Amino acid sequence: MSIAEANLDLPSNFTGLVKLFPLPNLVLFPGVIQPLHIFEPRYRKLMEDAVSSDQLIAIARLKPDAALNHNEPAISTTVCVGKIVTHAELPDGRFNLLLLGAQRATVIREIATDLPYRMADVKIAKTPQDPMDVDDDSIRAQASRLFRRLVATDESLDSEAVGQLLNDHLPLGMLMDLLTFSSNAELRDQQDILETFDIDIRARKVIEILQSRLVSLEQPELRFPPSFSYN
Protein backbone atom coordinates (compact mmCIF):
# COMPACT_ATOMS: atom_id res chain seq x y z
CA MET A 1 0.00 0.00 0.00
CA SER A 2 1.38 3.38 -0.97
CA ILE A 3 1.19 6.40 1.30
CA ALA A 4 -1.34 7.98 -1.04
CA GLU A 5 -3.69 5.01 -0.49
CA ALA A 6 -3.56 5.13 3.32
CA ASN A 7 -6.92 5.76 4.99
CA LEU A 8 -6.40 8.70 7.35
CA ASP A 9 -10.08 9.14 8.22
CA LEU A 10 -11.11 8.82 11.84
CA PRO A 11 -14.16 6.74 12.85
CA SER A 12 -17.47 8.41 12.03
CA ASN A 13 -18.44 8.29 15.72
CA PHE A 14 -15.24 10.02 16.89
CA THR A 15 -16.19 12.38 19.72
CA GLY A 16 -12.92 14.29 20.13
CA LEU A 17 -11.93 12.34 23.25
CA VAL A 18 -8.44 10.83 22.87
CA LYS A 19 -5.98 8.81 24.89
CA LEU A 20 -2.72 10.76 25.21
CA PHE A 21 0.69 9.16 24.82
CA PRO A 22 3.23 11.89 25.66
CA LEU A 23 6.77 11.28 24.38
CA PRO A 24 9.88 13.46 24.61
CA ASN A 25 11.56 12.40 21.37
CA LEU A 26 8.84 11.77 18.81
CA VAL A 27 6.62 13.91 16.61
CA LEU A 28 4.03 11.93 14.65
CA PHE A 29 2.75 13.25 11.31
CA PRO A 30 -0.33 12.28 9.29
CA GLY A 31 0.73 9.63 6.80
CA VAL A 32 3.67 8.32 8.85
CA ILE A 33 3.59 4.74 10.16
CA GLN A 34 5.47 4.67 13.46
CA PRO A 35 6.55 1.47 15.25
CA LEU A 36 6.18 1.67 19.03
CA HIS A 37 7.08 -0.57 21.95
CA ILE A 38 4.85 -0.17 24.99
CA PHE A 39 6.28 -1.33 28.31
CA GLU A 40 5.17 1.06 31.09
CA PRO A 41 2.17 -0.33 33.03
CA ARG A 42 0.06 2.82 32.54
CA TYR A 43 0.55 2.69 28.76
CA ARG A 44 -0.09 -1.04 28.65
CA LYS A 45 -3.48 -0.15 30.12
CA LEU A 46 -3.83 2.59 27.47
CA MET A 47 -3.14 0.01 24.75
CA GLU A 48 -5.62 -2.48 26.21
CA ASP A 49 -8.31 0.19 26.28
CA ALA A 50 -7.46 1.51 22.80
CA VAL A 51 -7.51 -1.95 21.22
CA SER A 52 -10.88 -2.74 22.80
CA SER A 53 -12.45 0.59 21.80
CA ASP A 54 -11.63 3.12 19.05
CA GLN A 55 -8.05 1.95 18.33
CA LEU A 56 -6.83 5.55 18.45
CA ILE A 57 -3.84 7.04 20.30
CA ALA A 58 -2.83 10.70 20.23
CA ILE A 59 0.93 11.26 20.26
CA ALA A 60 1.87 14.45 22.09
CA ARG A 61 5.39 15.77 22.33
CA LEU A 62 6.52 16.67 25.83
CA LYS A 63 7.71 20.25 25.98
CA PRO A 64 11.51 20.45 26.22
CA ASP A 65 11.36 22.11 29.63
CA ALA A 66 8.69 19.76 30.98
CA ALA A 67 9.25 18.45 34.48
CA LEU A 68 9.60 14.75 33.69
CA ASN A 69 9.28 13.76 37.33
CA HIS A 70 5.84 15.33 37.44
CA ASN A 71 2.80 13.09 36.99
CA GLU A 72 1.48 15.23 34.14
CA PRO A 73 4.40 17.09 32.49
CA ALA A 74 3.51 19.83 30.03
CA ILE A 75 2.80 18.79 26.45
CA SER A 76 2.60 20.67 23.18
CA THR A 77 -1.04 21.40 22.45
CA THR A 78 -0.84 20.38 18.80
CA VAL A 79 -0.89 16.58 18.61
CA CYS A 80 -1.36 13.90 16.00
CA VAL A 81 -4.14 11.35 16.41
CA GLY A 82 -2.94 7.95 15.21
CA LYS A 83 -4.72 4.76 14.23
CA ILE A 84 -3.45 1.37 15.38
CA VAL A 85 -2.63 -0.54 12.18
CA THR A 86 -1.49 -3.74 13.84
CA HIS A 87 -0.36 -4.81 17.28
CA ALA A 88 0.99 -7.77 19.19
CA GLU A 89 0.75 -8.34 22.93
CA LEU A 90 3.84 -10.05 24.33
CA PRO A 91 3.62 -12.75 27.03
CA ASP A 92 4.77 -10.32 29.74
CA GLY A 93 2.09 -7.75 28.87
CA ARG A 94 4.19 -5.42 26.75
CA PHE A 95 2.97 -4.40 23.29
CA ASN A 96 4.51 -3.88 19.89
CA LEU A 97 2.43 -1.87 17.45
CA LEU A 98 2.39 0.11 14.25
CA LEU A 99 0.62 3.46 14.57
CA LEU A 100 -0.49 5.37 11.47
CA GLY A 101 -0.58 9.13 11.92
CA ALA A 102 -4.04 10.24 10.82
CA GLN A 103 -5.03 13.79 11.78
CA ARG A 104 -3.57 16.91 13.35
CA ALA A 105 -5.51 18.05 16.39
CA THR A 106 -5.45 20.81 19.00
CA VAL A 107 -5.88 19.95 22.67
CA ILE A 108 -8.82 21.94 24.00
CA ARG A 109 -8.52 20.63 27.54
CA GLU A 110 -7.29 17.60 29.39
CA ILE A 111 -9.92 15.42 31.04
CA ALA A 112 -9.66 14.43 34.71
CA THR A 113 -10.10 10.65 35.05
CA ASP A 114 -9.21 7.82 37.40
CA LEU A 115 -7.26 6.12 34.61
CA PRO A 116 -3.47 5.77 34.89
CA TYR A 117 -2.97 7.56 31.56
CA ARG A 118 -3.97 11.02 30.39
CA MET A 119 -6.95 11.88 28.21
CA ALA A 120 -7.93 15.02 26.37
CA ASP A 121 -10.70 16.63 24.40
CA VAL A 122 -9.26 17.68 21.03
CA LYS A 123 -10.39 19.57 17.96
CA ILE A 124 -9.38 17.96 14.71
CA ALA A 125 -7.72 20.40 12.32
CA LYS A 126 -9.61 20.90 9.09
CA THR A 127 -7.69 19.38 6.22
CA PRO A 128 -7.33 22.18 3.66
CA GLN A 129 -7.12 21.52 -0.02
CA ASP A 130 -3.80 22.13 -1.70
CA PRO A 131 -3.42 25.87 -2.34
CA MET A 132 -4.37 26.97 -5.86
CA ASP A 133 -0.96 28.47 -6.40
CA VAL A 134 0.79 28.77 -9.76
CA ASP A 135 4.05 28.02 -7.91
CA ASP A 136 2.80 24.69 -6.57
CA ASP A 137 4.82 22.65 -9.08
CA SER A 138 7.95 24.71 -8.50
CA ILE A 139 7.60 24.28 -4.72
CA ARG A 140 7.34 20.51 -5.16
CA ALA A 141 10.29 20.49 -7.54
CA GLN A 142 12.48 22.57 -5.24
CA ALA A 143 11.64 20.49 -2.18
CA SER A 144 12.25 17.27 -4.11
CA ARG A 145 15.65 18.45 -5.37
CA LEU A 146 16.72 19.45 -1.87
CA PHE A 147 15.54 16.17 -0.38
CA ARG A 148 17.34 14.08 -3.03
CA ARG A 149 20.55 16.00 -2.32
CA LEU A 150 20.06 15.46 1.40
CA VAL A 151 19.57 11.71 0.99
CA ALA A 152 22.66 11.52 -1.22
CA THR A 153 24.67 13.37 1.44
CA ASP A 154 23.37 11.80 4.65
CA GLU A 155 23.99 8.04 4.68
CA SER A 156 21.71 7.60 7.70
CA LEU A 157 18.63 8.40 5.59
CA ASP A 158 16.66 5.66 3.83
CA SER A 159 17.48 6.09 0.15
CA GLU A 160 15.10 3.27 -0.87
CA ALA A 161 12.10 5.21 0.43
CA VAL A 162 12.89 8.29 -1.66
CA GLY A 163 11.45 6.98 -4.91
CA GLN A 164 8.01 6.14 -3.55
CA LEU A 165 7.81 9.29 -1.45
CA LEU A 166 8.61 11.60 -4.36
CA ASN A 167 6.84 9.64 -7.09
CA ASP A 168 3.49 9.33 -5.29
CA HIS A 169 1.52 12.47 -6.16
CA LEU A 170 0.78 13.33 -2.57
CA PRO A 171 -1.14 16.41 -1.48
CA LEU A 172 1.35 19.21 -0.93
CA GLY A 173 0.69 19.42 2.82
CA MET A 174 1.30 15.69 3.32
CA LEU A 175 4.41 15.79 1.15
CA MET A 176 5.87 18.56 3.30
CA ASP A 177 5.07 16.58 6.47
CA LEU A 178 6.75 13.44 5.15
CA LEU A 179 9.82 15.30 3.88
CA THR A 180 10.23 16.85 7.33
CA PHE A 181 9.94 13.50 9.07
CA SER A 182 12.09 11.61 6.56
CA SER A 183 14.89 14.19 6.64
CA ASN A 184 15.47 13.64 10.38
CA ALA A 185 14.84 17.31 11.05
CA GLU A 186 15.37 18.59 14.59
CA LEU A 187 12.46 17.75 16.89
CA ARG A 188 11.73 21.44 17.47
CA ASP A 189 11.44 21.89 13.69
CA GLN A 190 9.22 18.84 13.37
CA GLN A 191 6.90 20.16 16.08
CA ASP A 192 6.85 23.57 14.38
CA ILE A 193 5.79 21.95 11.10
CA LEU A 194 3.09 19.93 12.87
CA GLU A 195 1.77 23.20 14.32
CA THR A 196 1.78 24.97 10.94
CA PHE A 197 -1.68 24.43 9.47
CA ASP A 198 -1.29 26.85 6.55
CA ILE A 199 0.16 24.77 3.72
CA ASP A 200 1.88 27.65 1.91
CA ILE A 201 3.72 28.67 5.09
CA ARG A 202 4.46 25.01 5.88
CA ALA A 203 6.04 24.49 2.46
CA ARG A 204 8.29 27.53 2.86
CA LYS A 205 9.37 26.38 6.30
CA VAL A 206 10.16 22.86 5.07
CA ILE A 207 12.30 24.20 2.24
CA GLU A 208 14.22 26.30 4.78
CA ILE A 209 14.68 23.23 7.01
CA LEU A 210 16.01 21.15 4.11
CA GLN A 211 18.35 23.93 3.05
CA SER A 212 19.64 24.30 6.60
CA ARG A 213 20.22 20.53 6.91
CA LEU A 214 22.16 20.55 3.65
CA VAL A 215 24.33 23.48 4.69
CA SER A 216 25.22 21.74 7.95
CA LEU A 217 26.21 18.57 6.06
CA GLU A 218 27.88 20.00 2.94
CA GLN A 219 29.67 23.06 4.24
CA PRO A 220 33.11 22.20 5.63
CA GLU A 221 33.63 23.27 9.19
CA LEU A 222 35.53 26.49 9.44
CA ARG A 223 38.87 26.00 11.07
CA PHE A 224 39.48 28.27 14.03
CA PRO A 225 41.94 29.71 14.67
CA PRO A 226 42.99 29.87 11.00
CA SER A 227 46.45 28.80 9.91
CA PHE A 228 49.12 31.48 10.08
CA SER A 229 49.56 33.32 6.78
CA TYR A 230 53.01 34.32 5.57
CA ASN A 231 51.62 36.91 3.15
N, C-alpha and C positions, 0 to 999 in steps of 0.2 A: 504494500500500500504506500503510495506516495504521500508526501505531506499535504499536497493539494486535495487529496481525497479524504483526509482525516475529518471525522465528524466532531466539530468543536461546540455543538449545541448542548446546552444544559437540559435536564429533564423538564418537560412542560409544566410539571407541578413544583418546580423550584420556587421556594419561598423567600430566598435571600439569606436564610440561616445556614452558616457554614461552620465546619470544624476547622480550627486553626492549627497549622503545624508551623510554628516559628523556627527558623533556621538562621544561623549567623552567616553562612557562606554559600547560600544558594538563592538565585533569583530565577523563578520559573516564568517562561513566556508561553503565550498561546501558540500551539503548533509544535512545541518541544516535548519529546517523550523522555522523562527523567527516571532513571532507576533509583530506588530508595531502599534502604535497609532499616527496618524499624526494630529497635531493641529496648527502648525505655518502657517500663510498665505502663505509664500514662498514655503513650502513643500506641502501644499494643491495644489498649482499650479503644483508642480512637479508631484504629484500623478495624477492630471487631465491629464497632458500631457503624463505620462507613460501609463496610462490606455488606452488612445486613440491612442497610437502608438505602441512601441515595448514591453511594459509591463516589462521593465527592470529598476532596480535601483541598483546603485553601492554603497555599504556601505563602508565608509572610516572612519577609526578611527582618531579622532583629536589627534595630538601629545600632550603629557602631559603638555608641556610648551607652548602650543598654546595660543595666546592672544584671549580669548573668546569674548572680546568686539570689536574685529576687524571684518570687513565684511567678510573677507576670511581667517580665521585662518588656520595655517599650518596643513596639514593632512599627514598621512603615505602614502607613494606612492604605497604600495601593498594593493590592495582593493579586495573585493569579489563582483562580479556582481551577483545580485539576480533576480529571476523571480517571478513576482506576481502570487501567486497560487489562491488566492481569496481575494476579498475586499468588503467593504461595506461603502458607503458614508452616514454619519449621517446628520440629518436635518439641523444642523448648519454649515455644510461644512467640518467637520472633517472626517477623514478616519480611519477605522480599516482594517488591512490587514495581510495576511500571506505571508511572503517572503521566497522563497526557495533559499538558497545559491547555485550557479551554478558553477562559474568558478573564480579561482584566476586571477588577472590581475595587470599589472604594469601601473601606470599613466605616460604617455609619456609627456603630457603637458595639462594644463587646457586651456579651450577655452573661450575667451572673448565673452560674449553675453549680450543682453539686458534683459535676463530673471532674475527673482528674485533669482533663485537657480544656483548652480555651475554645470558646465559641463566639461568633460575631454575626451581627446583622450587616449585610453588605449590599451595595448597589452595583449591579453589573453595568460596566461601561458600554454605552451604545457603540456598536461596531460601525464606524463610518465607511462609506464607499471610498474607493481610491479617488483622490482629488482629480478633477478634470483640469489637468495642467498640461500645457503643451510641452513642458520640460520633463514629463514623467519618464519617457524613454531615456532621456539623457541622464536622469537621476539614477535609473536602474543600471545603465551602462557604466556610469562612473563608479557606483558602489560595487558592481561586479568586477571591474578592473582592479580596484583597490583590494578587494577580498582575494582575488586570484594571486595578486602580488604577495599578499600577506601569507597565504597558504604556502606559496613557493619559498618564502623566507623563513617561516616558523615551522620547524619540523615537528613540533608538538601537535599541530593541527591536523585534522583528519582530511587528507587530500582526496580520499575516495568519496567523501560526502559532498564535495564541491559540485560535481557534475549535476547530481540530482537537484541540489539546492538552487543552482543557478538556471537550470534548464526548465524546471517546473515553473509555469507562469503563475507565480503566487501573487496575491494582492500585495500592493506596495507596502502596506503597514506590516503584514506578516513577514515579508522578505526582510524588512529592516530589523524586526525582532530577531529573526533567525541568524542574520549576519552578525548582530551584536553578540548573541549567545555563542555562535560558532567561532567567533574570533577571540574568545577568551578575554573579552574586555574586562576592565576592572569592575568589581562588584558595585562600586558607587555609580559607575557609568551605566551598568546594566539596570540598576534600580531607577536611575534617571530616565532611561528609555522606557521602562515599564510605566513610569508615571507621566510620560508624554503622550497624551491622547491625540493631539493634532498630528496627522500623518506628515504634512509638509515639514513641520518643525522637527518631527522625529527623524525624517530622512536626512535633513541637514545635520542633525546631531550625530547620526550614525556615520555619515561621511567624515565628519571631523574626528570621530573616535578611530575609524580605520586609518585615516591619515596620521593621527598621532601614534598609533601602534606601529605603523610602518617606519615613521621617523625614528622611534626608539630602537627598532631592530636594524635598520639599514644605515643609520648615521653612525660613523665610528665615534667612539668616545673621545672627547677632547682630552688631550694630555695636559695635565697641570701639576707642577709648573712646566712651561714649554722648555725644550732643549735650548741651551745657550747658543746664540747666533754670533758668528765671527764677523758678520758684515757691519 
